Amino acid sequence: MATSTNYGWSEPDNTSLVKDGAQAMRTLGNAIDTSLWNSGYGQAGKNKIINGDFGIWQRGTSFTSPSFADYLADRWKNNNYNVAPTTYSFTRETFTPGTAPVAGYEGTFFGRSTITTVGSNTQYDTFFQRIEDVRVFAGQTATLSFYAKSDSSRIQQVIVEQNFGSGGSGTVTVNAYGTNNFTTTTAWQRFSITLSFPSIAGKTIGSGSYVQFGFRQVSASGSVLDMWGVQLEYGSKATPFQTASGGSIQGELAMCQRYYWRISASASANFQVFSNTGWYQSSTNFEAVHRMPVSMRVAPTTLDFAGTLQVLDTAGTGITTSTGSISAAESNPDTVRVNWTVTGATSGRFGNVRAAGSATAYVGFGAEL
């Protein structure tokens, strides 16, 4: 018997008999299979779920009664209507070292969905994610896997759909609520659901198409659902969890920033929030251009900001602004132009947008599906 050069796998050598060689080949095959399985195949992009380990939270770490369709942790979207007197929250929780559900994979955070009280609406599509492009998994078998636990034994549900985008064919349900239910307990468990995606032959694909899947939390006061390690991959087996970027922290952040990006003033109460200098187009309008850290999915379509923002011009004059809008005609996935409304400015002066004594100020850009 011989061993392979790099991994030391047993393999037949030139003196092996047929019987010995066959056994050695089986041994080698099993060793390769085990190595690939334990590494999760090591493929960036194997998992189509971005932020499946709930490691990126650009918009905050605690959301109390979020509005319908609000985003939570990056790429995760709320689908709870919060009909009064419902009280619902989604929070970032931290694993105690050594308690992550996978031995040898020390997760940092997990997502927690809590229904404190139940209102008149008993349908809780608590949180979901959209995967860009309905072509993903089309006509293929895929496996959804995830780790979950709850406050007590509870039956939860999953929905998976193909959405053909604006101007496209109607939505196709891949897995309906009530199919492939899973029962959570107070201990972390890994669940696996095999899905058969229909062909998209004959369908019309519009703009912004996607595959959507979501978790419906049981409708009950006091219901708590914890989630981590969400993965959706080709094939009929759930391989070891890996983030979409293949384990790269910076890579996962960049993948999230393709859809949403935020710059925060938390480092300084007077932090400059736009990297480029802008200029006053008139006494009431300041125009600034900003370069995105990564190319976004499309030119940003939403602008959100908080705290006190101010334009500080070259004369040292600071003018507070409370209204901003994206110039769609002059923006692209790499660069965005924003018009800020001001009062009493001097036309033609250059300046910068900054936080004015507000450490909680931020500016965010969205290109979500």
C-alpha positions in Angstrom: 0.0 0.0 0.0 1.1 3.5 -0.7 -0.1 6.9 0.5 -1.1 10.0 -1.4 1.4 12.9 -1.5 -0.5 15.6 0.2 -3.3 14.1 2.3 -1.8 10.7 3.2 -4.8 8.8 1.8 -4.2 5.0 1.4 -4.1 3.9 -2.2 -3.0 0.8 -4.1 0.6 0.6 -5.2 2.2 -1.3 -8.1 2.4 -4.6 -6.3 -1.2 -4.7 -5.1 -3.4 -7.6 -6.2 -6.8 -7.0 -7.8 -8.6 -7.8 -4.5 -6.2 -5.6 -2.5 -6.4 -2.8 -5.0 -10.2 -2.8 -4.9 -10.3 -2.6 -1.2 -7.7 0.2 -1.3 -9.7 2.1 -3.8 -12.8 1.9 -1.5 -10.6 3.1 1.4 -9.4 6.0 -0.7 -12.9 6.9 -1.9 -14.2 6.9 1.6 -11.3 9.1 2.8 -11.9 11.6 0.0 -15.7 11.6 0.6 -15.1 12.2 4.4 -12.6 15.0 3.8 -14.9 16.8 1.3 -17.9 16.3 3.6 -16.2 17.7 6.7 -15.0 20.7 4.8 -18.4 21.4 3.4 -16.8 21.0 -0.1 -15.0 24.3 0.7 -17.0 26.1 -2.0 -17.8 29.8 -1.9 -21.2 30.1 -3.4 -22.3 26.6 -2.4 -24.8 28.1 0.1 -27.1 30.5 -1.7 -28.2 32.1 1.6 -26.3 35.3 2.3 -25.7 35.9 6.1 -27.0 32.5 7.0 -25.0 32.6 10.2 -26.5 36.0 11.2 -23.1 37.6 11.4 -23.9 40.9 9.7 -26.3 43.5 11.2 -25.8 46.8 9.5 -29.2 48.2 10.3 -29.0 47.4 14.1 -29.1 44.5 16.4 -32.6 44.8 17.9 -35.9 45.4 16.2 -39.1 45.8 18.2 -42.4 45.6 16.3 -40.7 46.2 12.9 -43.0 47.3 10.1 -44.1 44.8 7.5 -41.3 44.2 4.9 -38.7 46.0 7.1 -35.2 44.4 7.0 -33.7 42.9 10.1 -30.3 41.3 10.1 -28.8 41.8 6.6 -30.7 40.1 3.8 -33.4 38.9 6.3 -36.8 40.6 5.9 -39.7 40.9 8.3 -43.1 39.6 7.2 -45.0 40.1 10.4 -47.9 42.5 10.2 -47.8 43.2 14.0 -51.6 43.7 14.2 -52.4 45.2 17.6 -52.0 44.1 20.2 -49.3 41.9 18.8 -45.8 42.5 20.2 -43.0 41.1 18.1 -39.2 41.5 18.1 -36.2 40.2 16.3 -32.8 40.4 18.0 -29.2 39.5 17.7 -28.1 37.0 20.3 -24.6 35.9 21.2 -23.4 32.3 21.6 -21.7 31.5 24.9 -18.3 30.2 23.7 -18.5 26.4 23.2 -22.3 26.4 22.8 -22.7 26.8 19.1 -24.7 23.9 17.6 -21.8 22.6 15.5 -18.7 21.1 17.1 -15.7 22.8 15.7 -17.6 25.7 14.2 -17.8 28.5 16.7 -20.6 30.7 15.5 -20.7 34.2 17.1 -24.4 35.3 16.7 -27.8 33.8 16.0 -31.2 35.4 15.3 -34.0 35.3 17.8 -37.7 35.9 16.9 -40.0 36.6 19.8 -43.8 36.9 19.8 -44.7 38.4 23.2 -48.4 38.8 22.7 -50.7 37.7 19.8 -53.0 40.1 18.0 -55.9 39.5 15.7 -53.7 38.3 12.9 -52.7 34.7 13.4 -50.4 34.4 10.3 -46.8 34.9 11.2 -44.4 34.7 8.3 -41.8 35.9 10.7 -38.7 36.4 8.5 -37.6 35.4 5.0 -34.9 36.0 2.4 -34.9 36.6 -1.3 -32.2 34.9 -3.5 -31.4 37.0 -6.6 -32.5 35.5 -9.9 -35.3 32.9 -10.3 -33.0 30.8 -12.5 -31.3 29.6 -9.3 -32.2 25.9 -8.7 -34.7 25.9 -11.6 -35.5 22.3 -12.6 -33.1 21.1 -9.9 -33.2 19.3 -6.5 -32.0 21.5 -3.6 -31.8 21.1 0.1 -32.6 23.6 2.7 -31.0 23.0 6.1 -30.8 25.1 9.3 -30.4 24.9 13.1 -33.2 25.9 15.3 -34.6 25.8 18.8 -37.6 27.3 20.7 -38.9 28.1 24.1 -40.8 24.8 24.1 -41.9 22.1 21.7 -43.5 23.9 18.8 -44.4 23.1 15.2 -43.0 25.6 12.7 -43.4 26.0 8.9 -41.4 26.8 5.8 -42.5 28.4 2.4 -40.4 28.5 -0.8 -41.4 30.3 -3.9 -40.2 31.2 -7.4 -41.0 34.9 -8.2 -40.5 35.9 -11.8 -40.1 39.6 -11.1 -41.8 42.7 -12.4 -43.5 42.0 -15.7 -42.8 38.2 -15.4 -44.9 35.1 -15.0 -46.9 34.5 -11.8 -45.3 33.2 -8.6 -44.9 29.4 -8.3 -44.9 27.7 -4.9 -42.2 25.2 -4.4 -43.0 24.3 -0.8 -46.3 25.5 0.7 -47.1 26.2 4.3 -48.1 23.0 6.0 -45.7 20.9 3.9 -42.4 19.8 5.5 -43.3 21.2 8.9 -40.6 20.9 11.5 -40.9 20.6 15.3 -38.5 22.6 17.4 -37.6 21.9 21.1 -35.5 23.7 23.7 -32.3 22.1 22.3 -30.5 23.0 19.0 -31.3 20.6 16.2 -30.4 20.6 12.5 -33.4 20.3 10.1 -33.1 19.4 6.5 -35.8 19.7 3.8 -35.3 18.4 0.2 -37.0 20.6 -2.5 -37.8 19.9 -6.1 -37.8 23.2 -8.0 -40.0 23.3 -11.2 -38.5 24.1 -14.6 -38.9 27.7 -15.8 -39.4 26.6 -19.4 -42.1 28.7 -21.0 -42.0 31.3 -18.2 -41.4 35.0 -18.7 -38.6 36.4 -16.5 -39.1 40.1 -15.6 -36.8 42.5 -13.7 -35.8 41.7 -10.2 -36.7 38.0 -10.2 -35.9 35.9 -7.1 -36.3 32.7 -5.2 -37.9 33.4 -1.8 -38.1 31.2 1.3 -39.4 32.1 4.7 -40.0 30.6 8.2 -43.4 30.9 9.7 -43.2 30.9 13.5 -46.0 29.3 15.5 -48.6 31.9 16.5 -48.5 31.9 20.3 -47.9 34.4 23.0 -44.4 33.8 24.4 -43.2 31.9 21.4 -39.4 32.2 20.9 -37.7 30.9 17.8 -33.8 30.8 17.5 -32.2 30.3 14.2 -28.6 29.8 12.9 -26.7 28.1 10.1 -29.3 28.5 7.3 -28.2 26.9 4.0 -29.8 26.3 0.7 -27.7 24.3 -1.8 -27.9 22.1 -4.8 -28.4 18.3 -4.3 -30.4 16.1 -2.1 -28.1 16.0 1.0 -27.4 18.7 3.6 -23.6 19.2 3.6 -21.9 20.9 6.6 -22.9 24.5 7.0 -20.8 27.1 5.2 -21.4 30.8 4.7 -22.2 32.0 1.2 -18.7 33.5 0.9 -17.0 30.3 1.9 -16.1 31.4 5.4 -14.7 34.8 4.6 -16.0 37.5 7.1 -15.1 40.3 4.7 -16.5 38.4 1.8 -19.9 37.9 3.5 -20.0 41.7 4.4 -19.3 42.6 0.8 -22.1 40.2 -0.4 -24.5 42.0 2.0 -23.3 45.4 0.8 -24.4 44.4 -2.7 -27.9 45.0 -1.5 -27.5 47.5 1.4 -24.6 49.7 2.6 -24.5 52.1 5.6 -21.9 54.5 6.9 -22.2 55.4 10.5 -20.9 58.3 12.6 -20.5 56.2 15.7 -16.7 56.7 15.6 -17.1 60.4 16.0 -20.0 62.8 16.7 -18.8 65.0 13.8 -17.9 62.2 11.4 -17.9 62.9 7.7 -20.4 60.6 6.2 -19.7 61.2 2.5 -16.3 60.4 1.2 -16.4 62.9 -1.7 -16.8 66.7 -1.5 -20.0 68.1 -2.8 -21.2 71.6 -3.8 -24.1 74.0 -3.4 -26.1 74.0 -6.7 -28.2 76.8 -5.2 -29.1 78.4 -1.9 -31.4 75.5 -1.2 -29.7 72.5 -2.7 -26.4 70.7 -1.9 -25.3 67.9 -4.2 -22.8 65.2 -3.1 -21.5 62.1 -4.9 -20.5 59.0 -3.0 -18.5 55.9 -4.2 -19.9 52.6 -3.1 -17.5 50.1 -1.4 -18.8 47.3 -3.7 -20.9 47.3 -6.8 -24.5 47.1 -5.7 -27.2 45.0 -7.4 -28.6 48.0 -9.2 -28.2 51.7 -8.7 -29.4 52.4 -5.2 -33.2 53.1 -5.0 -33.6 53.9 -1.3 -31.8 56.4 1.0 -32.2 56.2 4.7 -30.6 58.3 7.4 -30.9 59.3 11.0 -29.4 61.7 13.5 -28.4 65.4 12.8 -26.7 65.8 9.4 -25.0 69.0 8.4 -23.3 70.4 5.3 -20.0 72.1 6.3 -18.8 74.3 3.5 -15.4 75.7 2.7 -16.1 78.9 4.7 -16.7 76.9 7.8 -20.4 77.4 7.7 -22.5 74.5 8.9 -26.1 74.2 7.6 -28.3 71.4 8.9 -30.2 69.2 6.5 -33.2 67.0 7.1 -34.2 66.0 3.6 -32.2 64.0 1.0 -33.1 62.2 -2.2 -31.2 60.1 -4.7 -30.7 61.4 -8.2 -31.7 58.3 -10.2 -30.6 59.7 -13.5 -27.1 60.3 -12.2 -26.5 57.2 -10.1 -25.3 53.7 -11.0 -24.3 50.5 -9.0 -20.9 52.0 -8.2 -21.7 55.7 -7.6 -24.7 57.5 -6.1 -25.5 61.2 -6.3 -27.7 62.7 -3.5 -29.4 66.0 -3.4 -29.7 67.5 0.1 -32.2 70.3 0.9 -30.7 73.2 2.8 -31.6 76.8 3.6 -29.6 80.0 3.1 -26.5 78.4 1.4 -24.1 80.2 -0.8 -24.3 78.8 -4.3 -21.1 77.5 -5.7 -19.3 76.7 -2.5 -17.9 73.3 -1.8 -18.6 71.3 1.3 -19.0 67.9 3.0 -21.9 66.1 4.6 -21.2 65.2 8.2 -22.8 64.3 11.5 -23.4 67.4 13.5 -22.7 66.4 17.1 -24.7 63.2 16.6 -22.8 59.9 17.3 -25.9 57.9 16.2 -26.1 59.5 12.8 -25.9 57.4 9.6 -26.6 57.3 5.9 -27.6 54.1 4.2 -28.3 53.1 0.6 -30.5 50.2 -0.5 -30.7 48.1 -3.7 -32.7 45.3 -2.3 -34.9 42.9 -4.3 
